[in-house]
Amino acid sequence: MTVYVALLRAVNVAGTALQMTELKSLCENLGFADVKTYIQSGNVLFRSDEAEAKVADKLDEALGRKFGRKPGVMVRSTGELEAIVENAPFPDAKPNFLLVHFLAERAAKDALDKMVAPDGEEAVVAGREIYVHYPIGSGKSKLKLPALKPGTSRNLNTVRKLAEMARVMEG
């Protein structure tokens, strides 16, 4: 069975409250095994024999039934998460000021063309991820980057922890 990490978009913000115990039960009801959640921002690890796209669709559909609209679910394997951590640009950035924006599909070639970075933000596209360094923190940033809208983000510390948890599950 493959270990997957699902990153939910727009959960526990803007009226889409979801307890992690509820997320765990929902995943178990979908047939996922060894389900574990991490912090309240919609991170769930599990095992499944199904393909990545299939587990993403199943989870997004189930959440859509609960919320009345699909929030968006980005799924990555253990190896993918480890590569995301390993290949993170901006080595001098504080890990909590470096966000990985996860997308469902590869970022468009022109993903950074409309970026407005008034606070010195820097971004790098890497397949289905866009790394953004926020020198003043993402909460204070006035960054405008439309390519980030369909995705969900986690800081590098969280991505490292999820990769570590996934590796432990791999055995």
DSSP file with accessible surface (Angstrom, degrees, kcal/mol):
  #  RESIDUE AA STRUCTURE BP1 BP2  ACC     N-H-->O    O-->H-N    N-H-->O    O-->H-N    TCO  KAPPA ALPHA  PHI   PSI    X-CA   Y-CA   Z-CA
    1    1 A M              0   0  118      0, 0.0     2,-0.3     0, 0.0    48,-0.2   0.000 360.0 360.0 360.0 140.5    0.0    0.0    0.0
    2    2 A T  E     -A   48   0A  60     46,-2.0    46,-2.0    48,-0.1     2,-0.5  -0.610 360.0-132.0 -84.9 140.4    1.2    3.5   -0.8
    3    3 A V  E     -A   47   0A   0     -2,-0.3    75,-0.9    44,-0.2     2,-0.3  -0.821  31.0-174.7 -90.0 127.2    1.5    6.1    1.9
    4    4 A Y  E     -AB  46  77A  16     42,-3.1    42,-2.1    -2,-0.5     2,-0.5  -0.909  20.5-150.6-120.6 152.5   -0.1    9.4    0.8
    5    5 A V  E     -AB  45  76A   0     71,-2.8    71,-2.5    -2,-0.3     2,-0.5  -0.993  15.0-160.0-119.2 122.9   -0.3   12.8    2.4
    6    6 A A  E     -AB  44  75A   0     38,-3.3    38,-2.3    -2,-0.5     2,-0.6  -0.906   1.8-161.8-105.2 132.8   -3.4   14.8    1.5
    7    7 A L  E     -AB  43  74A   0     67,-3.2    67,-2.6    -2,-0.5     2,-0.3  -0.967  13.6-146.7-115.7 114.6   -3.3   18.6    1.9
    8    8 A L  E     - B   0  73A   1     34,-3.1     3,-0.4    -2,-0.6     2,-0.3  -0.640   7.7-137.2 -88.2 140.3   -6.8   20.1    2.0
    9    9 A R  S    S+     0   0   63     63,-2.8   143,-0.1    -2,-0.3    33,-0.0  -0.735  78.2   2.5 -94.1 142.0   -7.4   23.6    0.6
   10   10 A A  S    S+     0   0   28     -2,-0.3     2,-0.4     1,-0.2     3,-0.4   0.842  85.7 149.2  57.6  39.5   -9.6   26.2    2.4
   11   11 A V        +     0   0    9     -3,-0.4    -1,-0.2    30,-0.3     6,-0.2  -0.893  65.6  10.8-106.5 138.4  -10.3   24.0    5.5
   12   12 A N  S    S+     0   0   54      4,-3.1     2,-0.3    -2,-0.4    -1,-0.2   0.777 113.0  91.8  62.2  31.4  -10.8   25.7    8.9
   13   13 A V  S >  S+     0   0   82     -3,-0.4     3,-1.8     3,-0.3    -1,-0.3  -0.964  83.2  11.8-140.6 153.9  -11.0   29.1    7.2
   14   14 A A  T 3  S-     0   0   96     -2,-0.3    -1,-0.1     1,-0.3    -2,-0.0   0.839 132.6 -48.4  49.5  44.1  -14.0   31.1    5.9
   15   15 A G  T 3  S+     0   0   81      1,-0.1     2,-0.7    -3,-0.0    -1,-0.3   0.574 106.3 118.0  81.7   7.4  -16.7   28.9    7.5
   16   16 A T    <   +     0   0    7     -3,-1.8    -4,-3.1    -6,-0.1    -3,-0.3  -0.538  43.3 178.1-105.2  67.3  -15.4   25.5    6.4
   17   17 A A        +     0   0   67     -2,-0.7     2,-0.3    -6,-0.2    -6,-0.0  -0.476   5.3 171.4 -73.7 135.2  -14.8   24.1    9.9
   18   18 A L        -     0   0    1     -2,-0.2     2,-0.2    22,-0.2    24,-0.1  -0.905  25.2-141.5-147.7 115.0  -13.5   20.5   10.1
   19   19 A Q     >  -     0   0  114     -2,-0.3     4,-2.1     1,-0.1     3,-0.3  -0.515  21.3-128.0 -71.1 144.4  -12.3   18.8   13.2
   20   20 A M  H  > S+     0   0    8      1,-0.2     4,-2.6     2,-0.2     5,-0.2   0.835 110.5  58.0 -67.3 -28.3   -9.3   16.5   12.5
   21   21 A T  H  > S+     0   0  106      2,-0.2     4,-2.2     1,-0.2    -1,-0.2   0.897 107.3  48.6 -64.5 -36.2  -11.1   13.6   14.3
   22   22 A E  H  > S+     0   0   76     -3,-0.3     4,-2.5     2,-0.2    -2,-0.2   0.895 110.1  50.6 -68.9 -40.9  -13.9   14.1   11.7
   23   23 A L  H  X S+     0   0    0     -4,-2.1     4,-2.4     2,-0.2    -2,-0.2   0.921 109.6  51.5 -62.3 -42.2  -11.4   14.2    8.8
   24   24 A K  H  X S+     0   0   78     -4,-2.6     4,-2.4     1,-0.2    -2,-0.2   0.943 111.6  46.3 -60.4 -47.6   -9.8   10.9   10.2
   25   25 A S  H  X S+     0   0   58     -4,-2.2     4,-2.6     1,-0.2    -1,-0.2   0.907 110.6  53.1 -62.6 -42.0  -13.2    9.2   10.3
   26   26 A L  H  X S+     0   0   29     -4,-2.5     4,-1.1     1,-0.2    -1,-0.2   0.930 110.6  47.3 -59.6 -44.5  -14.1   10.4    6.8
   27   27 A C  H  <>S+     0   0    0     -4,-2.4     5,-2.1     1,-0.2     3,-0.4   0.903 111.1  50.6 -65.0 -42.0  -10.9    9.0    5.4
   28   28 A E  H ><5S+     0   0   84     -4,-2.4     3,-1.7     1,-0.2    -1,-0.2   0.910 107.2  54.5 -63.3 -38.7  -11.4    5.7    7.2
   29   29 A N  H 3<5S+     0   0  143     -4,-2.6    -1,-0.2     1,-0.3    -2,-0.2   0.743 102.3  58.2 -66.7 -22.6  -14.9    5.5    5.7
   30   30 A L  T 3<5S-     0   0   29     -4,-1.1    -1,-0.3    -3,-0.4    -2,-0.2   0.471 125.6-103.7 -82.7  -3.8  -13.4    6.0    2.3
   31   31 A G  T < 5S+     0   0   56     -3,-1.7    -3,-0.2     1,-0.3     2,-0.2   0.538  71.8 146.1  94.5   8.2  -11.3    2.8    2.9
   32   32 A F      < -     0   0    8     -5,-2.1    -1,-0.3    16,-0.1     3,-0.3  -0.536  37.8-140.1 -77.1 147.1   -8.0    4.5    3.6
   33   33 A A  E     +C   47   0A  30     14,-2.6    14,-2.8     1,-0.2    -1,-0.0  -0.723  68.9  14.1-110.3 157.5   -5.9    2.7    6.2
   34   34 A D  E    S-     0   0A  86     -2,-0.3    -1,-0.2    12,-0.2     2,-0.2   0.878  80.6-167.0  51.7  46.1   -3.6    3.9    9.1
   35   35 A V  E     +     0   0A   6     -3,-0.3     2,-0.3    11,-0.1    11,-0.2  -0.451  13.5 172.0 -72.4 131.7   -5.1    7.4    8.9
   36   36 A K  E     -C   45   0A  92      9,-2.7     9,-3.5    -2,-0.2     2,-0.3  -0.995  16.0-153.2-136.7 142.6   -3.3   10.1   10.9
   37   37 A T  E     -C   44   0A  43     -2,-0.3     2,-0.4     7,-0.2     7,-0.2  -0.768   3.4-153.1-111.3 161.5   -3.8   13.8   10.9
   38   38 A Y  E   > -C   43   0A  62      5,-2.0     5,-0.5     1,-0.4     3,-0.3  -0.972  55.9 -31.8-139.3 122.8   -1.4   16.6   11.7
   39   39 A I  T >>5S-     0   0   79     -2,-0.4     4,-0.6     1,-0.2     3,-0.6   0.320  82.5 -77.0  48.2 175.5   -2.3   20.0   13.1
   40   40 A Q  T 345S+     0   0  105      1,-0.2    -1,-0.2     2,-0.1   -22,-0.2   0.337 106.4  90.1 -87.4   8.1   -5.6   21.7   12.3
   41   41 A S  T 345S-     0   0   43     -3,-0.3   -30,-0.3     2,-0.0    -1,-0.2   0.269 108.9 -88.3 -95.0  15.1   -4.9   23.0    8.8
   42   42 A G  T <45S+     0   0    0     -3,-0.6   -34,-3.1     1,-0.2     2,-0.5   0.948  71.7 149.4  85.9  51.3   -6.2   19.9    6.9
   43   43 A N  E  << +AC   7  38A   0     -4,-0.6    -5,-2.0    -5,-0.5     2,-0.4  -0.979  15.6 172.5-116.9 126.9   -3.2   17.5    6.7
   44   44 A V  E     -AC   6  37A   0    -38,-2.3   -38,-3.3    -2,-0.5     2,-0.4  -0.999  15.6-161.5-139.6 135.1   -3.9   13.8    6.6
   45   45 A L  E     +AC   5  36A   0     -9,-3.5    -9,-2.7    -2,-0.4     2,-0.3  -0.906  25.6 145.4-111.5 144.4   -1.7   10.8    6.0
   46   46 A F  E     -A    4   0A   0    -42,-2.1   -42,-3.1    -2,-0.4     2,-0.4  -0.977  41.5-108.7-164.5 171.6   -3.0    7.4    5.1
   47   47 A R  E     +AC   3  33A  56    -14,-2.8   -14,-2.6    -2,-0.3     2,-0.3  -0.889  36.6 163.4-110.8 145.7   -2.3    4.2    3.1
   48   48 A S  E     -A    2   0A   5    -46,-2.0   -46,-2.0    -2,-0.4   -16,-0.1  -0.981  39.8-145.1-157.3 149.5   -4.2    3.2    0.0
   49   49 A D  S    S+     0   0  125     -2,-0.3     2,-0.1   -48,-0.2    -1,-0.1   0.512  77.6  96.8 -86.3  -9.2   -3.8    0.8   -2.9
   50   50 A E  S    S-     0   0   59      1,-0.1   -48,-0.1   -48,-0.1    -2,-0.1  -0.396  85.3 -92.4 -83.0 161.3   -5.5    3.3   -5.2
   51   51 A A     >  -     0   0   64     -2,-0.1     4,-2.3     1,-0.1     5,-0.2  -0.290  36.3-109.5 -69.3 155.3   -3.7    5.8   -7.5
   52   52 A E  H  > S+     0   0   44      1,-0.2     4,-2.3     2,-0.2     5,-0.2   0.890 118.0  49.6 -52.6 -48.4   -2.9    9.3   -6.3
   53   53 A A  H  > S+     0   0   66      1,-0.2     4,-2.4     2,-0.2    -1,-0.2   0.890 110.3  52.0 -62.5 -37.8   -5.5   11.0   -8.5
   54   54 A K  H  > S+     0   0  110     -3,-0.2     4,-2.7     2,-0.2    -2,-0.2   0.923 110.2  46.4 -66.4 -45.0   -8.2    8.5   -7.4
   55   55 A V  H  X S+     0   0    0     -4,-2.3     4,-2.4     2,-0.2     5,-0.2   0.906 112.4  51.7 -66.7 -36.6   -7.6    9.1   -3.7
   56   56 A A  H  X S+     0   0   15     -4,-2.3     4,-2.6    -5,-0.2    -2,-0.2   0.938 112.4  45.7 -62.4 -46.5   -7.6   12.9   -4.2
   57   57 A D  H  X S+     0   0  101     -4,-2.4     4,-2.8     2,-0.2     5,-0.2   0.914 112.3  50.6 -63.6 -44.6  -10.9   12.7   -6.1
   58   58 A K  H  X S+     0   0   54     -4,-2.7     4,-2.2     2,-0.2    -1,-0.2   0.929 114.3  43.5 -59.7 -45.3  -12.5   10.5   -3.5
   59   59 A L  H  X S+     0   0    0     -4,-2.4     4,-2.5     2,-0.2     5,-0.2   0.919 114.1  49.8 -68.9 -41.9  -11.5   12.7   -0.7
   60   60 A D  H  X S+     0   0   27     -4,-2.6     4,-2.4    -5,-0.2    -2,-0.2   0.915 111.6  49.7 -63.1 -41.8  -12.5   15.9   -2.5
   61   61 A E  H  X S+     0   0   83     -4,-2.8     4,-2.1     2,-0.2    -1,-0.2   0.929 111.5  48.2 -61.4 -47.1  -15.9   14.4   -3.4
   62   62 A A  H  X S+     0   0    9     -4,-2.2     4,-1.6     1,-0.2    -2,-0.2   0.917 113.8  46.2 -63.0 -42.1  -16.6   13.4    0.2
   63   63 A L  H  X S+     0   0    0     -4,-2.5     4,-2.9     1,-0.2     6,-0.4   0.876 108.6  57.5 -68.1 -34.4  -15.6   16.8    1.5
   64   64 A G  H  X S+     0   0   11     -4,-2.4     4,-2.0    -5,-0.2     5,-0.2   0.888 104.7  51.0 -61.6 -39.6  -17.7   18.4   -1.2
   65   65 A R  H  < S+     0   0  170     -4,-2.1    -1,-0.2     2,-0.2    -2,-0.2   0.898 113.7  45.7 -64.4 -38.3  -20.7   16.5    0.1
   66   66 A K  H  < S+     0   0   85     -4,-1.6    -2,-0.2     1,-0.2    -1,-0.2   0.929 124.3  30.2 -70.3 -45.3  -20.0   17.8    3.6
   67   67 A F  H  < S-     0   0   44     -4,-2.9    -2,-0.2     2,-0.2    -1,-0.2   0.547 103.7-116.7 -93.8 -12.5  -19.3   21.4    2.8
   68   68 A G  S  < S+     0   0   70     -4,-2.0     2,-0.3    -5,-0.3    -3,-0.2   0.451  95.2  51.5  86.4  -2.7  -21.6   21.8   -0.3
   69   69 A R  S    S-     0   0  116     -6,-0.4    -2,-0.2    -5,-0.2    -3,-0.0  -0.949  93.9-101.7-160.2 147.1  -18.5   22.5   -2.5
   70   70 A K        -     0   0  109     -2,-0.3    -9,-0.1     1,-0.2   -10,-0.1  -0.575  24.8-159.2 -72.7 128.5  -15.2   20.7   -3.0
   71   71 A P        -     0   0    2      0, 0.0    -1,-0.2     0, 0.0   -11,-0.1   0.806  44.1-104.4 -77.5 -29.2  -12.4   22.5   -1.1
   72   72 A G        -     0   0   15    -16,-0.1   -63,-2.8   -12,-0.1     2,-0.4   0.175  30.1-145.2 104.8 127.8   -9.6   21.0   -3.3
   73   73 A V  E     -B    8   0A  12    -65,-0.2     2,-0.5    -2,-0.1   -65,-0.2  -0.994   6.6-163.8-131.0 123.2   -7.3   18.2   -2.2
   74   74 A M  E     -B    7   0A   5    -67,-2.6   -67,-3.2    -2,-0.4     2,-0.4  -0.943  13.3-164.4-106.2 127.5   -3.6   18.0   -3.2
   75   75 A V  E     +B    6   0A   3     -2,-0.5     2,-0.3   -69,-0.2   -69,-0.2  -0.926   9.8 176.7-117.6 136.9   -2.1   14.5   -2.7
   76   76 A R  E     -B    5   0A   1    -71,-2.5   -71,-2.8    -2,-0.4     2,-0.1  -0.984  23.8-126.5-135.3 150.2    1.6   13.7   -2.6
   77   77 A S  E  >  -B    4   0A  30     -2,-0.3     4,-2.4   -73,-0.2     5,-0.2  -0.381  35.9-101.8 -83.8 169.7    3.6   10.5   -1.9
   78   78 A T  H  > S+     0   0    2    -75,-0.9     4,-2.6     1,-0.2     5,-0.2   0.939 123.3  49.4 -56.4 -50.0    6.3   10.2    0.6
   79   79 A G  H  > S+     0   0   41      1,-0.2     4,-2.3     2,-0.2    -1,-0.2   0.881 109.4  51.7 -60.8 -39.4    9.0   10.4   -2.0
   80   80 A E  H  > S+     0   0   63      2,-0.2     4,-2.3     1,-0.2    -1,-0.2   0.934 111.0  47.5 -63.9 -44.3    7.4   13.5   -3.6
   81   81 A L  H  X S+     0   0    0     -4,-2.4     4,-2.2     1,-0.2    -2,-0.2   0.916 111.1  51.0 -63.4 -42.0    7.3   15.3   -0.2
   82   82 A E  H  X S+     0   0   64     -4,-2.6     4,-2.8     1,-0.2    -1,-0.2   0.909 110.8  48.9 -62.3 -39.7   10.9   14.4    0.6
   83   83 A A  H  X S+     0   0   43     -4,-2.3     4,-2.6     2,-0.2    -1,-0.2   0.882 107.7  55.1 -67.1 -36.6   12.0   15.8   -2.8
   84   84 A I  H  < S+     0   0    7     -4,-2.3    -2,-0.2     2,-0.2    -1,-0.2   0.928 113.0  42.0 -61.5 -43.7   10.0   19.0   -2.2
   85   85 A V  H >< S+     0   0   32     -4,-2.2     3,-1.3     1,-0.2    -2,-0.2   0.948 115.7  49.3 -66.9 -48.2   11.9   19.4    1.1
   86   86 A E  H 3< S+     0   0  158     -4,-2.8    -2,-0.2     1,-0.3    -1,-0.2   0.849 115.0  43.7 -61.0 -36.1   15.2   18.5   -0.4
   87   87 A N  T 3< S+     0   0  111     -4,-2.6    -1,-0.3    -5,-0.2    -2,-0.2   0.277  79.1 138.4 -97.1  10.7   14.9   20.8   -3.4
   88   88 A A    <   -     0   0   25     -3,-1.3    -3,-0.1    -4,-0.2    12,-0.0  -0.362  43.4-144.8 -60.4 127.4   13.6   23.8   -1.5
   89   89 A P  S    S+     0   0   30      0, 0.0     4,-0.1     0, 0.0    43,-0.1  -0.170  72.0  58.4 -78.4-175.7   15.2   27.0   -2.8
   90   90 A F    >   -     0   0   35      1,-0.1     3,-2.1     2,-0.1    -2,-0.0   0.966  59.4-174.3  59.6  60.5   16.1   30.0   -0.7
   91   91 A P  T 3  S+     0   0  122      0, 0.0    -1,-0.1     0, 0.0    -3,-0.0   0.735  80.0  54.5 -60.4 -21.5   18.4   28.2    1.7
   92   92 A D  T 3  S+     0   0  165      2,-0.1     2,-0.2     3,-0.0    -2,-0.1   0.498  85.2 107.7 -91.0  -3.4   18.8   31.3    3.9
   93   93 A A  S <  S-     0   0   17     -3,-2.1     5,-0.1    -4,-0.1    40,-0.0  -0.470  81.1-108.5 -73.9 143.5   15.1   31.8    4.4
   94   94 A K    >   -     0   0  129     -2,-0.2     3,-2.2     1,-0.1     4,-0.4  -0.540  31.2-124.2 -64.0 136.1   13.6   31.0    7.8
   95   95 A P  G >  S+     0   0   40      0, 0.0    61,-1.6     0, 0.0     3,-0.8   0.812 111.1  53.6 -58.5 -29.9   11.5   27.8    7.3
   96   96 A N  G 3  S+     0   0   76      1,-0.2    42,-0.3    59,-0.2    -2,-0.1   0.573 107.4  52.1 -82.4  -5.1    8.4   29.4    8.6
   97   97 A F  G <  S+     0   0   43     -3,-2.2    37,-3.1    40,-0.1     2,-0.6   0.319  95.9  78.9-105.6   2.5    8.8   32.2    6.0
   98   98 A L  E <   -D  133   0B   3     -3,-0.8    58,-2.0    -4,-0.4     2,-0.4  -0.950  67.3-168.8-113.0 110.7    9.2   29.8    3.1
   99   99 A L  E     -DE 132 155B  14     33,-2.8    33,-2.8    -2,-0.6     2,-0.6  -0.827  15.4-148.1-103.3 140.3    5.8   28.5    2.0
  100  100 A V  E     -DE 131 154B   0     54,-3.2    54,-2.0    -2,-0.4     2,-0.7  -0.937  13.0-154.7-102.9 119.2    5.3   25.6   -0.4
  101  101 A H  E     -DE 130 153B  12     29,-2.9    29,-2.1    -2,-0.6     2,-0.4  -0.885  11.3-150.9 -97.6 115.5    2.1   26.2   -2.4
  102  102 A F  E     -DE 129 152B   1     50,-3.7    50,-1.9    -2,-0.7     2,-0.3  -0.748  12.6-168.6 -91.4 132.6    0.8   22.8   -3.6
  103  103 A L        -     0   0   11     25,-2.8    48,-0.1    -2,-0.4     4,-0.1  -0.838  28.9-130.8-117.3 156.6   -1.2   22.6   -6.8
  104  104 A A  S    S+     0   0   62     -2,-0.3     2,-0.3    46,-0.2   -29,-0.1   0.812  93.9  24.0 -73.5 -30.9   -3.3   19.8   -8.3
  105  105 A E  S    S-     0   0  152     23,-0.1     3,-0.1     1,-0.1    -2,-0.1  -0.848 104.6 -69.6-129.5 168.3   -1.6   20.1  -11.7
  106  106 A R        -     0   0  191     -2,-0.3    22,-0.3     1,-0.1     2,-0.1  -0.248  59.3-105.4 -56.5 140.4    1.7   21.4  -13.0
  107  107 A A        -     0   0   20     20,-2.9    20,-0.1    22,-0.1    -1,-0.1  -0.405  40.8-101.5 -66.4 144.7    2.0   25.2  -12.7
  108  108 A A    >   -     0   0   58      1,-0.1     3,-2.0    -3,-0.1     4,-0.2  -0.293  28.2-113.7 -64.1 152.9    1.7   27.0  -16.1
  109  109 A K  T 3  S+     0   0  217      1,-0.3     3,-0.3     2,-0.1    -1,-0.1   0.816 119.9  46.3 -58.4 -30.9    4.9   28.2  -17.7
  110  110 A D  T >  S+     0   0   90      1,-0.2     3,-1.9     2,-0.1     4,-0.5   0.139  75.4 124.3 -97.8  21.1    3.8   31.8  -17.2
  111  111 A A  T <  S+     0   0   10     -3,-2.0    36,-0.5     1,-0.3     3,-0.3   0.792  77.9  41.0 -54.3 -32.8    2.7   31.2  -13.5
  112  112 A L  T >  S+     0   0   54     -3,-0.3     3,-1.8    -4,-0.2    -1,-0.3   0.505  87.4  95.7 -96.2  -2.3    5.0   33.9  -12.2
  113  113 A D  T <  S+     0   0  125     -3,-1.9    -1,-0.2     1,-0.3    -2,-0.1   0.819  88.6  42.6 -60.2 -33.5    4.3   36.5  -14.9
  114  114 A K  T 3  S+     0   0  155     -4,-0.5    -1,-0.3    -3,-0.3     2,-0.2   0.223  84.1 135.4 -98.8  15.8    1.6   38.3  -13.0
  115  115 A M    <   -     0   0   56     -3,-1.8     2,-0.5    30,-0.1    30,-0.2  -0.456  34.6-169.2 -70.4 130.8    3.4   38.3   -9.7
  116  116 A V  B     +G  144   0C  78     28,-2.8    28,-2.6    -2,-0.2    -2,-0.1  -0.987   8.0 177.4-119.1 115.4    3.4   41.6   -7.7
  117  117 A A    >   +     0   0   34     -2,-0.5     3,-1.4    26,-0.2    26,-0.1  -0.666  11.3 163.8-123.7  75.7    5.9   41.4   -4.8
  118  118 A P  T 3  S+     0   0   80      0, 0.0    -1,-0.1     0, 0.0    25,-0.0   0.692  77.2  51.5 -69.6 -16.8    6.0   44.7   -3.0
  119  119 A D  T 3  S-     0   0   52      0, 0.0    17,-0.2     0, 0.0    24,-0.0   0.111 124.4 -93.8-107.5  18.9    7.7   43.3    0.1
  120  120 A G    <   +     0   0   44     -3,-1.4    13,-0.1     1,-0.2    -3,-0.0   0.687  64.5 168.8  81.8  18.8   10.6   41.5   -1.7
  121  121 A E        -     0   0    8     13,-0.1     2,-0.4    11,-0.1    -1,-0.2  -0.321  17.6-157.2 -63.4 148.6    8.9   38.1   -2.0
  122  122 A E  E     -F  133   0B  96     11,-1.6    11,-2.8     2,-0.0     2,-0.3  -0.966   7.4-166.7-127.0 145.8   10.6   35.6   -4.3
  123  123 A A  E     -F  132   0B  18     -2,-0.4     2,-0.4     9,-0.2     9,-0.2  -0.976   9.8-169.6-137.2 148.6    9.1   32.6   -6.0
  124  124 A V  E     -F  131   0B  56      7,-2.3     7,-2.9    -2,-0.3     2,-0.4  -0.999  17.0-141.3-135.8 131.5   10.2   29.5   -7.8
  125  125 A V  E     +F  130   0B  53     -2,-0.4     2,-0.2     5,-0.2     5,-0.2  -0.784  21.8 173.3 -92.6 134.7    8.0   27.1   -9.8
  126  126 A A  E >   -F  129   0B  41      3,-3.1     3,-1.6    -2,-0.4     2,-0.4  -0.730  57.4 -75.9-141.9  85.2    8.8   23.4   -9.5
  127  127 A G  T 3  S+     0   0   16      1,-0.3   -20,-2.9    -2,-0.2    -1,-0.1  -0.416 118.1   0.0  66.4-115.2    6.3   21.2  -11.2
  128  128 A R  T 3  S+     0   0   49     -2,-0.4   -25,-2.8   -22,-0.3     2,-0.3   0.272 126.8  72.5 -92.3  12.2    3.1   21.1   -9.1
  129  129 A E  E <   -DF 102 126B  19     -3,-1.6    -3,-3.1   -27,-0.2     2,-0.4  -0.943  58.0-161.7-126.2 149.6    4.6   23.3   -6.4
  130  130 A I  E     -DF 101 125B   0    -29,-2.1   -29,-2.9    -2,-0.3     2,-0.4  -0.991  15.4-152.7-126.2 118.3    5.4   27.0   -6.2
  131  131 A Y  E     -DF 100 124B   5     -7,-2.9    -7,-2.3    -2,-0.4     2,-0.4  -0.788  13.9-172.0 -88.3 133.8    7.9   27.9   -3.4
  132  132 A V  E     -DF  99 123B   0    -33,-2.8   -33,-2.8    -2,-0.4     2,-0.6  -0.990  14.2-153.7-131.2 126.4    7.5   31.5   -2.1
  133  133 A H  E     -DF  98 122B  30    -11,-2.8   -11,-1.6    -2,-0.4   -35,-0.2  -0.876   8.5-164.9 -95.3 122.5    9.9   33.2    0.3
  134  134 A Y    >   -     0   0   15    -37,-3.1     3,-1.7    -2,-0.6     4,-0.1  -0.885   2.8-167.0-107.9  96.5    8.1   35.9    2.3
  135  135 A P  T 3  S+     0   0   52      0, 0.0    -1,-0.1     0, 0.0   -15,-0.1   0.799  91.7  34.6 -57.9 -29.4   10.8   38.1    3.9
  136  136 A I  T 3  S-     0   0   68      1,-0.3     4,-0.3   -17,-0.2     3,-0.1   0.297 128.2 -91.0-105.6   8.5    8.3   39.7    6.2
  137  137 A G    <>  -     0   0   10     -3,-1.7     4,-1.0   -40,-0.2     3,-0.5   0.125  33.3 -95.4  93.2 148.0    6.1   36.6    6.7
  138  138 A S  T  4 S+     0   0   57    -42,-0.3    -1,-0.1     1,-0.2     5,-0.1   0.818 118.9  62.5 -69.8 -28.1    3.1   35.6    4.7
  139  139 A G  T  4 S+     0   0   80      1,-0.2    -1,-0.2    -5,-0.1    -2,-0.1   0.838 112.6  34.6 -67.1 -32.1    0.6   37.2    7.1
  140  140 A K  T  4 S+     0   0  152     -3,-0.5    -1,-0.2    -4,-0.3    -2,-0.2   0.587  95.5 113.6 -95.2 -14.0    2.0   40.7    6.5
  141  141 A S     <  -     0   0   21     -4,-1.0    -7,-0.0     1,-0.1    -3,-0.0  -0.258  51.2-160.9 -65.5 145.2    2.8   40.2    2.9
  142  142 A K        +     0   0  130      2,-0.1    -1,-0.1     0, 0.0    -4,-0.1   0.057  39.7 151.5-107.5  20.1    0.9   42.1    0.1
  143  143 A L        -     0   0   29    -26,-0.1     2,-0.5    -5,-0.1   -26,-0.2  -0.236  30.3-161.1 -54.2 137.1    2.1   39.5   -2.5
  144  144 A K  B     +G  116   0C 131    -28,-2.6   -28,-2.8   -30,-0.0    -1,-0.1  -0.989  25.5 151.4-122.2 118.2   -0.3   39.1   -5.4
  145  145 A L    >   -     0   0   15     -2,-0.5     3,-2.2   -30,-0.2     4,-0.4  -0.744  25.2-166.9-148.1  92.0    0.2   35.9   -7.4
  146  146 A P  G >  S+     0   0   76      0, 0.0     3,-1.5     0, 0.0    -1,-0.1   0.789  83.3  71.4 -53.9 -28.3   -2.9   34.5   -9.1
  147  147 A A  G 3  S+     0   0   27    -36,-0.5     4,-0.1     1,-0.3   -35,-0.1   0.726  91.9  59.4 -63.1 -19.2   -1.2   31.1   -9.8
  148  148 A L  G X  S+     0   0   24     -3,-2.2     3,-1.8     1,-0.2    -1,-0.3   0.715  81.0  88.3 -81.0 -19.8   -1.5   30.3   -6.1
  149  149 A K  T <  S+     0   0  155     -3,-1.5    -1,-0.2    -4,-0.4    -2,-0.1   0.847  86.3  46.6 -53.8 -44.4   -5.3   30.6   -5.9
  150  150 A P  T 3  S+     0   0   84      0, 0.0    -1,-0.3     0, 0.0   -46,-0.2   0.580 109.6  66.7 -78.7  -1.9   -6.2   27.0   -6.8
  151  151 A G  S <  S-     0   0    8     -3,-1.8     2,-0.3    -4,-0.1   -48,-0.2  -0.186  73.0-125.6-105.0-167.7   -3.7   25.5   -4.4
  152  152 A T  E     -E  102   0B  17    -50,-1.9   -50,-3.7  -143,-0.1     2,-0.3  -0.976  22.1-142.1-139.2 150.8   -2.9   25.3   -0.7
  153  153 A S  E     +E  101   0B  42     -2,-0.3     2,-0.3   -52,-0.3   -52,-0.2  -0.875  16.3 179.5-122.9 152.9    0.2   26.2    1.2
  154  154 A R  E     -E  100   0B  15    -54,-2.0   -54,-3.2    -2,-0.3     2,-0.0  -0.987  32.9-113.2-141.0 144.9    2.2   24.9    4.1
  155  155 A N  E  >  -E   99   0B  44     -2,-0.3     4,-2.3   -56,-0.2     3,-0.4  -0.336  35.8-104.5 -75.8 164.9    5.4   26.3    5.5
  156  156 A L  H  > S+     0   0    7    -58,-2.0     4,-2.7   -61,-1.6     5,-0.2   0.843 119.7  58.4 -61.9 -33.7    8.6   24.4    5.1
  157  157 A N  H  > S+     0   0   74    -62,-0.5     4,-2.1     2,-0.2    -1,-0.2   0.930 109.1  45.1 -59.8 -44.8    8.6   23.3    8.8
  158  158 A T  H  > S+     0   0   17     -3,-0.4     4,-2.7     2,-0.2    -2,-0.2   0.920 112.3  50.8 -66.0 -42.0    5.1   21.6    8.3
  159  159 A V  H  X S+     0   0    0     -4,-2.3     4,-2.6     1,-0.2    -2,-0.2   0.921 110.1  50.8 -63.3 -41.4    6.2   20.0    5.0
  160  160 A R  H  X S+     0   0  110     -4,-2.7     4,-2.4     1,-0.2    -1,-0.2   0.919 111.3  47.9 -59.3 -45.6    9.3   18.6    6.7
  161  161 A K  H  X S+     0   0   73     -4,-2.1     4,-2.8     2,-0.2    -2,-0.2   0.916 111.7  49.4 -64.5 -42.4    7.2   17.2    9.5
  162  162 A L  H  X S+     0   0    0     -4,-2.7     4,-2.5     2,-0.2    -2,-0.2   0.913 111.3  49.6 -64.0 -40.4    4.7   15.6    7.1
  163  163 A A  H  X S+     0   0    7     -4,-2.6     4,-2.4    -5,-0.2    -2,-0.2   0.915 112.0  48.8 -63.6 -41.0    7.5   14.1    5.1
  164  164 A E  H  X S+     0   0  111     -4,-2.4     4,-2.2     2,-0.2    -2,-0.2   0.926 111.8  48.2 -65.0 -44.5    9.0   12.7    8.3
  165  165 A M  H  X S+     0   0   36     -4,-2.8     4,-2.0     1,-0.2    -2,-0.2   0.908 112.3  49.6 -62.2 -41.4    5.7   11.2    9.4
  166  166 A A  H  X S+     0   0    0     -4,-2.5     4,-1.7     2,-0.2    -1,-0.2   0.906 108.8  52.0 -64.8 -41.8    5.1    9.7    6.0
  167  167 A R  H  X S+     0   0  111     -4,-2.4     4,-1.0     1,-0.2    -2,-0.2   0.918 108.4  51.4 -62.4 -41.5    8.6    8.1    6.0
  168  168 A V  H >< S+     0   0  108     -4,-2.2     3,-0.8     1,-0.2    -1,-0.2   0.924 108.6  51.8 -61.4 -40.7    7.9    6.6    9.5
  169  169 A M  H 3< S+     0   0   11     -4,-2.0    -1,-0.2     1,-0.3    -2,-0.2   0.832 101.6  60.8 -65.2 -31.5    4.7    5.1    8.1
  170  170 A E  H 3<        0   0   78     -4,-1.7    -1,-0.3    -5,-0.1    -2,-0.2   0.779 360.0 360.0 -64.8 -28.5    6.6    3.6    5.2
  171  171 A G    <<        0   0  102     -4,-1.0    -2,-0.1    -3,-0.8    -1,-0.1   0.531 360.0 360.0  87.6 360.0    8.6    1.6    7.8
